[in-house]
Amino acid sequence: MSAADFRKLADLFPDETVTHSYVQDIELPAVGGEASPGVFALITLDNGLDHTKPTTLGPNTLVELGTVLEGLRERAANGEIVGVGVTGKPHYLVAGADLSAVKSLNSREHGLWMAQLGHDVYATLANLGVPSFAFINGVALGGGLEIALQSTYRTVSAAAGALALPEAFLGLVPGWGGVYILPRLIGPENAVKVMIENPLNNNRTLSGPEAYKLGIADAMFEPADFVEQSIAWAAGVISSGVTPERPSAVDPYSPEVAGRWAGAVAAGRAFVESKTSNASPAPAKVLDIMEANRTMSQAESAALECETLAGLMQTDEFRSTVYAFLDLVQKRSKRPAGAPDRKLARPVTKVGVVGAGLMASQLALLFARQLKVPVVMTDIDQARVDKGVGYVHAEVDKLLGKGRLSQDAANRTKALVTGSVSKEPFTDADFVIEAVFEELNVKKQVFAELEAIVSPDCILATNTSSLSVTAMAEGLGNPERLVGFHFFNPVAVMPLLEIVRAPKTDDAVVATAFELARGLKKTAVLVRDAPAFVVNRILLRLMGEVTAAFDEGTPADVADNALRPMGLPMTPFDLGAMVGLPVAQHVQESLHAAFGDRFRVSQNLQKLIDNGVRLLWSPAADGGKEIPASTLALMSFGTSPSTGEDVLRRTQNALAEEIALMLDEGVVAGPEDIDLCMILGAGWPMFLGGITPYLDRTGASERVTGKRFLDPGVASRP
């Protein structure tokens, strides 16, 4: 088939932002004193927009690229060109398929056409009659990286970032040849790392040097003259003066590689189980194709990829992922609902941090590193202050050692962070945040002391995870200056900031908080002042239901594993251990005081805390885990055990109830904000869509509230 045969599909997308294929003929430089090898056709993929609008591959883009490649194949047959190169506009090769287009493919037939269109175009690139080259100058994701893989040879810029096959993360498979080519090019183990482990580890990507080291690229050049160096290298290859080495490439038919292949697939399946409990179909499908295609031709694998891709495009898990990734993380996060006009924001040139413990120290490092302004930490004695500043310096040294900071940047960051046992250095601060003990009276005392010292325009912020910001503001002369600024642990990693607006917090303070969040490279969601805000309220309701089932007599392994079909990052008991049982109990008590028996306080948990027990599970002799007899002896249980299915349904209903109440209370602007919070603040998987699409999909929303949280088609099929 030719690209033109897919015109009917392309016509369904008249509003597509087309990435055009611009061709330039280049006379290749002479090599080794010989004459030029000939004319080289360089395709530049460019959508005509600046770097904030990535190039993507929609149906019209692919039809145009395929038509251009067919023309170049004819020129090659006529002897007019000796090679073809593909590169992109600054910072991008291609950022993958156009997810907006893929999401709107509402029939399996259209999805199959899209998959086949990509394969037909890429097959033309791979069979031009002359060598093809991909010059990876920047971002190359999904179908963008597969363009490079389908080329005969590849170069990569040392400055290129975000190279990946993220389809398993997105609810798809690498459907345009990546799952076939990659394990043959870099070995099955490395292919599983790129196609499975990296996507399921928060969608990690490769840098240019990492891709080169793995063997994805044949050569690497510096960014200043990357295309020129790549063209010169291509001239050497075409004239036979350069022979790329591929030490990681394998023959899938050799007995030794066959064993490695099977081992890599098995390891990938174990990894998927540990990360997602197989709750999303896509990762397993990637491994199914890889397992099958070891003995397939590329055409046979392509047919399997197309069929699989067409099926996955119609799943609610894929549509939930696109909703989470595109509609929430990529769009809504950049336009926070309810945020005041950015023009109201005040400049922040100095930051104060009250406290020098672990959380406070993480905050100080983040403010200094991202905002590059002076940061002063205070605590009740010099030893605590020194420990906090020392932590910051040690973390900076770690970043320096990993090459993530230059020596000059490390020195500057260290110099920005100082400590004091007095709050006097806060007199000229523009923003002061407290990170002290989670006790209301302690925090109120801190703010009373601060208000007597700081300037009238200084913003006061609390990092509380559950206490009332309104109550903290009581007694302040200027309560309008106080705002909740709730980070998640670890501060450097978790992208969410819950910005909590109390009734008297003014617009300028909230606007400044949002601008600070942007400067800190965090995603901020506006939250009404309510107990535990969003993430902790949902997590504690979830943990409370599972703990209650355990207290009622449900076996620990049944209760703790009941939610595995949701594919959450960790089990409820492991989450409690990570948070810390005393902290979890303290927040649960706060929620119980605010909302009553929806948040039940476990007496068993209190007995463990009183006896110094911090973990329920301990390693067992058989390599598994168990609750020690000494721990069980501290607790008492009911006689009403539940099945895992019962616990799952009970928890689903509880979450649906709590979210409906939060929306009725106006805690956030809509269910989308709750989903965004759970994805970025609790690490909930994209294929759930956060939480509300999952509750809609399982029927819990309608069981409890009589209606769905989201309209059909938002994160599900229309």
N, C-alpha and C positions, 0 to 999 in steps of 0.2 A: 504494500500500500504506500501511497505518497501522503505527504502532509496535507495536501489539498483534499484528500478523502475525508478528513476530519473537520472540514469547513462547517458542517452542520452543527457539530458540537461547539465550535468556536463562536458561531452566531448566537448561541444561547447567552453569551456574555458580552453584550455590546458596551458595557461600562468598565470592562477590564482595563487596568493600568498596564499597558503593554510594555514589556521590556523588548526593545528593538534590537535587531542584529545588524550592526554597522560593519561593513567590510572595507578593509584597506589593503591594497597590494603593497608589499614591501620587497625590495630587492635584498636578498640575504647577503650578509657580509661574506667576503672571501675567507676561506679557512686554509691555513697552512700555505699561503702563497698561491693557492690555486684560484681559479675564477669563481665567481659567486655560484653557489649551487642552483640558483634560480629564484623565481618569484614565490613569495610566501603570502598567503591570504590570512590576514588577522581579523577575526570577528571580535568586536567589542559589544558586550551586552549592556545596554543602558536604557533606563526608563525616562531619562531626561529630567529627573528630579534630583534634589540635593541628597546628601548622605543620610538625612533623617527618613528618607523614603526608600527602603531597600528594594532592590530588583527581585522580582519573583517570577515564577513560571505558571502562567495561566494558559488556557487553551489557545487563545490568539497568539500569545508569545511563542508557544511551541510550534504552531502552524507556520509562523513567520520564520523561526529558526530552521525548521525542517525544509522549507522552501529554499532558503539561502544555502543550506548544506547540499541540497540536490543540485543546485546550480554550480556549486563548487566541485561536486563530484563529476559533473560534465566537463568542467574546465580541467580537472585533473586528468580525465580520460583523453582530452585533447592535447595534453602536454603543456598547458598554460601555467600551471602552478606545481610546485614540488612539495608543498606542505600546507597545513591549515592550523592556525592557532585560535584559541578562544580565551578571552580575558574579560574583565568587567570594568565598570566605572570605578572611580576611587573608593576604596574600602570594601568593595564587594566583588566576588565573582557572581554568585547568585545566592539569595537567602532562602532558596527552596521553593516548593510549590506554593501557589497562591491559595492559602487556606480558606479565604473568603469564597473563592470559586469552588474549591473542593467541598466545602460545607454545603453549598447550594445544589450539589448533585443529588437530587432526590429520588433517583431511580438507580437500580443496580446496573442497568444497561449503560446509562451515562457514565457511571463510575468506571465501568469496564472500558468504555471508549477513552476516557481520560488516561487510564493506565496504558492502554495499547498505543495511544498517541505518543506518549513519552517514550515508550520502547521503540516505536518506529523511527522517531527523530534521532534517538541516541544510536540506533543501529546504523543509521546513515553516517553519523559522526565516526563510528567505529569502522566503517567500510567505505572510505572515500577513494581508495585506490592510491592514496599517498598518506604518509604519516600525519597523524593529528596530535596536537599539543594543547594541553590546558595550562595556562599561566595563572595560578591561584594567587591573586593579588590581595585578597581580603576574605570576607565572610563567605563560606561555602557550606551550606546546610542542605541536608536531604538531597533533593534533585539537583541542587547546585554542585554538591560534591560528586554526585553520580555523573554529571557532565564530565568532570575531571577523570573519574574512574573509567569512563567509556573511551577516553582519548588514549592514543597509543603511548604517549609520554606526558609527564607532569612536572612542572616546577612550582615552587611555593615561595612566597615572600617571607623573610624572617620576621616581618612585622604583622603577618596575617594572623587573625584571631578567629575563633568560633568556626572551626571545621568540625563537622559532625554528621552522623546519620541519626537524627533524633526521633525517627518514626515510632519506635517502641514507646517512647514517652508520649507521643501524640496520638497513640491508638491506631497506628498504621504499621506497615512494613516498608523497608526500602524497596520500592516497587519498580524502579527503573534500572535494575541491574546491580545495585550495590551489594545485595545479599549473595549474589553469585560471584562477583569479581573480587570483593574485598578479602575473603578468606584465602583465595588463591594467591593474592598479591602480598598479603602481610602475615599469612598463617592463620589457622582457625582460632587459636587462643586470642590473638590480638583482635581478630574480627569480632569475637564475642565481646571483648572489652569495649570496642567502639560502638557496636550495634545494640548491646544489652546493658552492660555494666554502667557505662557513662550516661546513657539516657535515664536509667533508673536511679542514678545517684544525682538527683537534682539537675538533670539535663546538662551534665558536664560536656565541655567541648575541648578540642585540641587547639593548641597554638601552631603556628607554622613550623617552628623547630620540632615540636612533638610529632607532628604529622610526618615530617621528613625522617625523624628517627625511627618511626614505625615502618617506613618504607612506602607510605602512601604517595609521596613525591620522589622523583628521581634526582632532583637537584634543588638547592635553596640559594636564593640571592638576596642581597640587601634591598630595602624598599626604595632607596633614592633613584636607582636606575634599573628597577626590577624587570620591566618589560624589555628594555634594551638588552640586558644580560640574558634574559630568557630567549630572545630571538637569536642572539649570537650562539647560545648553547644549542638551540634547535638547528642552526646551520651546521654545527659540528656533528650533530646526530645524523642529519640528512646526508652529509658528505662522508659519513662513516668515520669521521675523526674522533667521535665520542661514542662510547658504548656504555649505556647505563647499567649499573650493577643492581641486582635485586636479590640480596641475600636472604630476605624473608619469604620470597615467593616459594610456593610448594606445588608439587604434583599430587592432586587429590587421589589419584589411583594407586600411588605407592602404598604398600602395606603399613609402613611406619606412619605415614600421614593419615591413612584411614583410621588408625588407632587414635592419633591425636585429635582428629576431627570429631570422632565419637566422644572422646573425653571432654573436648571443649563444649560440645552441645550439652552433655550431661551436667557439666559445671554451670553452664548458662541456665539450665532448667532449675538447678538448686538455688541459684542466685535469684531467679524470678520468684520462686516460691518464698524465699526469705524476705524479699522486698514487697511483694504484692499479694501473697497467698493465692496467686493465679486468679485474682479477681478481675483483671483486665485481660481480654483475649489476645491482644496484639503481641506482647513479648513472646508468648509461646508460639505464635504463628511465624514470627521471624525465625525461631529455632527450628520449627518444622520444615520451613523452606530450606534452610541451610543444611539440615540433616539429609533431606531428600536430594538436593542438587549436587551433592558430591559426585554422583555418577550420572548426572544429567548433562545434556548439551546446554549451551546458553539459551538457545531458543526454547527448549523444554522448560527451563527454569523461568524464562520470561512469561510463558503461558501460565505457570503456577503462580507467579507473582501477581499477574493481572487478575486472575480469579480471586486470589486471596485479598488483594487490595480492594476490589470491587465489593466484596462482602463486608470488609471492615468499615468501609465508608458509610455503610448503612446502619452501623451499630450505634446504640445510644451512648456507649462508652466513648466512641470517637467524637460524637457530637458534643458530649459533655466536656471532653478535653479541649475541643476548639472553643467552646464557650469560656472555659476557664482560662485558656492560654491567650486567645485572641480578644474576646470581648472584655475579660476582666483584667488580666495581667498586662496585656499590651495596650488596652484602650481605657477602661474605667479607672485604672490606677493613675493614669496621667491626667484625668479630669475628675478629681475627687468630688463626690456628691456633697453639696452643702458647704464647700470651702469658700471663704470670703474672697473678694477680689485681691489678687496678688499685689496690687498697687498699695494696699494698706499695710503691707509688711514693713517692719522696721529693720534697720541694719543690725547685725550682731557682730561685734568686734572683739568681745571678750566673754568667756563662759565661766561660770562657777559651778562646781560639783560639791554638794554637801555629802560627806561620807568618803571613805577611802577603802571600802571593802571590795570584793571581787566585782560586783555589778558596777559600783561607782568607778572603779579603775577601768573597766571596759568602756564605760561612757566617756571618760576623760580621753582615752586613746582614740576613740572614734571621732570626737569633736576636734581634737588636735590634728588628726591625720586628714580628715575630710574637709574641715572648714579652714584649717591652717590659721587659727586664731589662738591667742593665749588662753590656757585653761588652768584654773586654780582649784585644787582639791583641799578640803578641810576635814579634820576629824578631831576627836576629843583629846588625843595625845600624839606626841611626836612619833612614837613607834608606829602607830597606825598610819599616820601620814607618810612616813618613810616607806612603809611596806607598799602602800598604794602607788606612790611615784615609782618605786622600784619595779613593781609589776609592769607599769607602762614601759619603762626603759627596757625591761627584759623582752617584752613582746615586740618592741621595735627592733631589738637585736635579732630576734627570730626572723622577722620579715626581711631584714638586711641579709641574713644568712641564706635565705631562700631566694634571694635575688629580686624580691618584690619591692624593695626600696633601695635607692642609691645611698651611698654613704652620706652625701650632702643632705638628702631628704631625711635620713635617719637622725642626723645631728639636729636639724631644724625641728623635727617633731619632738625630740626629747627636750629641747630647749623651751618649747611652748608649754610644757606641763610642769607646774610647780605645786608645792604643797605648803599648808600653813595650819597651825592649831587655832588661829584666829580667823574670824569671818571678815575682818577689816579689808582684805584684798578684794572683796566683792563690791566695794563702794563704786567702782567704775565699770562693773560688769553689766552687760545688756541682757543676759539670760542666766539664771541660776536654777539648777535642777537638784532636787534632793533624791538620794538613794540610801535612806537610812532604814532602821528597823520598821517592819510593817505593823505599826501601832499608831492609831489615829492621834492620840495625845502627844506622842513623840514628834510626829510630823507637824502638828499644829504649833508646837513650841518652836520647832525649827523655823517655820515661816514667820512667826512673831518676831524672832530674833533677826531674821533676814530683813523684814520690812523696816526695822529700825536702822538698818545700815545702808541698804541699796538705794539707788536713785529712784525718783518717782516713776520713771519710764521703764525700769528694769522688769522684765517678765520673770515670774516665778513659776516653776514647773515641778510636778511630782511624777515619779516613776512608779507610783503605786500600781499594784496588779488587781486590787479588789476594793480598796477603801473609797469612801465618798469624797470626791474633790470638793463638792459643795460644803461638806462639813469641815474640810480643811480650811476653806476660805472664811468660815465664820470667825468674827473677831478681827479680821484684817481691815485696816483702814482703806485699802484699795483691793477689794475682792475681785474686781474685774481683771486684774493682772495675773490671776492664777489659772493654769491650764494643766490638764493631764497629758503626760508625754510618756506613754507606756511602751517600753522596749521589750523584746523577747530574747531569751537566753539560748545560745550565745549571741551577744550583741553584734559581733562582727559578721555573723552568718545570717541570722534571721532577718528577712527584709521588711517585716511589718512594723509600723508604728501606729498604735491606737491613740489618736489625739482626742482628748476628752474635754468636752465643753460643759462647764457648769452653767447654771442659769445666769450668772452675772458676768461670765467671761466675755470680754468685748471682741469685736471683729478684728481689730488690729492685732491683738494677742494671738488669736486663732490663725490669722493670715501669716503672722511671723512663724508660728509653729509649723505650718505647712511648708513655708520657704526653707526653714531649717531642715525639715525632713528631706526635701529635694537636695539640699546641699550635702546631707549625710548619706545620700543615695539610698534612702529608704522609701517604701511605699506607705503613705499615710491614709488612714480612713477616719473620718469624723464620727465620733461616738458620743451619744448623750450620756451624761453622768448617771450611771446605774451600776449596782453591785456587780463587780467582776467584768464589766464591760461586755465584750463579745467572746473572745477566744476562751478565756478561763471559765466563763459561765457555761459554755457548751461542753468544754472538756470535763468540768466538774459534774455536770449533770450526767454525762456518759459514765464517768468513773463511779459516780454514786450508784447508778443502777446496777453495774456489774458487781460492785462491792456488796450491795444489798442482797443480790442473788447469792453471793458467796456466804454471807452471814446467815442466810435462810437455810443453808445446808447444801447448796450446789457445790460439787467438787471443784477444787481450785483450778484444775486444768480445763474443766468444762467452762467455768465462768470466764477465765482469762483468755480462752481461745474462741469464745462465742462470736466475737466480732471479726474474726479472720476473713469472712466473705466480703467485708468492706475494703480489705487491702490497706489498712491503716499502717503508718510507719512503725508503730510498736503496740504491744498489747496494753490494756489498762493497768495491770500490775507493774509492768516495766515502766510505764509512764509515771506512775506514782513514785517508783524508786528514783527515777531521774529527777523529778521535781523535788523529791524529799517528802517522806510521809508527814513530818510535822507541818511543812508548808502547805501541803495538800489539805491536811485536816483543818488548818487555820482558815484557809479560804472557804472550805466547805462549811465551817461554823459560821462564817460571815454570811454566806448565802442562805444558810438555814435561818439565821436571824432575820434576813430580809424577806425570804420567800416561803418559809415554813417547810413542811414535810416533803416538798418536791426535792429538796436537798437534804437527805437524811444523813445524820452524823453517825458514823460507825463506832460503836463501843469497842469492837474488836480491834479496830485500827488504833484507838486511843490506848488500849492495853499494850499494844506493841510499842507505841511511842513511849509510854511510861516505863517500859522495861528496856529501852534502848535498842529495840529491834528496828533496823532501817530497811531491810529487804525481806520480802516474803519468800522469794525463790532462792535456793542455794544449789550449787552443782551436786548432782547425784552420782553414785558410784558407776552407773551404767552410761555415763556421759550426758545424760539428760539433766533435768532439774527437778527439784522436789522442795516441799516445805518441811523444814526440820521438825522432828517430833517435839522439840523443846518450844518451838514457835507455836505449833498447833495447841500445845498444852496451855498456852496463855489465853486461848480464845474459846468461846462457846458458840454453838451453832444451832440453828433451828432445824425443824424436821420437814421442811417444804422445798426439797431440791427442784431445780428446773433443768430442762434440757438446754443444749446449746442453742437450738432453734428458738426456744422460749425466751432466752436471755437476749438474743439478737432482736427479736420482734419487740420485746419490752423496751430495749434501748432505742430502737428506731422510733417507736411511739413517743418515748420521752423526749427525744431530740426534736421531733416534729412539734410537740406541745410547746417546748421551751422557745423554739425559734418563732413560732406563731405569737407567743406572748411578747417576745422581744420586739417583733415588728409592730404589734399593737401598741407597745410602750414608746415606739419611736426611737429605740436605741440607735438604729441606723436608718438610712434613707430607704433601703430596700433589701430584698434577699440577696441581691448581687454583692452587697457589701459584706454580708455574713459569709458568703462563699469566698470572697477575696481574703477576708481575715483568716479563715480556716486554712486556705492554701498557703498563704505567706506567713502566718503566725504559728501554725501548728504542723506545717508540712504535709497536710492532707493531699492525697494524690489527685493529679489533674483529671484522671479518668472518672473520678467521682463527680467532678465539676464543682468541688468544694464540699457541700453537704446537701443543699436543697434539691439539686437534680437527683441525687441518690434517693432522697426521701420521696420525691415524686415518682421515681422509677420503681421503687419497691411498694408503692401504694400507701406508705406510712402517712404522707401528707393528708390524703383523702380519708384514711381511717380515723385520723384524729381531728382534722379541721374541716373535712368535707370538701376541700378544694386543693389544687396544686399550688405550690409556691411560684412556679414559673409557667408561662404559657407554653403549650406544645410548640415545638420548633425552636425554642430558645436554646435548650440543651438536650433536645431529643428530636425525633423525626416530626415534621409538621403534621 
